Amino acid sequence: MTIPQRCDNTSLFDSVYQRHYRVVYAYIFGQVQEADASADVLQDTFLRVWRHVNDLSAIPQERQLYWVLSIARNQTRDYYRRRLVRNRVEQNYDVTLTPAAGDPHAELQTKETQSAVDAAIRSLPPTLRLPLTLAVMGGLNSKEIAGILERPAGTVRYQIAEARKRIAREIGLTTGDGQNGSEK
């Protein structure tokens, strides 16, 4: 008798994962800002969802994303705690990391541009960075983001627009007055 229930749990988990993994990843990436670390936190999040899949079956489908996001929030906090401990240990033992080997010249400019954009995104305050990552990476609209972040949709739209303006200004696409960086 436990086999059919396990199959139901597996299909429920698969369904929830397929519907929500992009949004959950975008939420995590908005907090962590590192692709590999975000993927690790995403994996930890869905591992926790799997461990509590019986609880998930009692949650209405329209609320399941919010339940998964609450787990992602806790996993993100755990990530920061672990990172803080790791940083303290590395400081105590003077651990140094060697830089990666040089890239071919053709890829260097792309990497520099990508680094500039990444730095501009990291410099955003969380109130702007998180809605932007949920929109761009999660593919959510302002109403959906507003539901997740418990903010008005108009505020979310403003925050996304402001984040984009700041990034464009930071990487030199526009000037401080909102004008295009190139002369006409």
Order of alpha helices (4+ residues) and beta strands (2+ residues): alpha-alpha-alpha-alpha-alpha-alpha-alpha-alpha
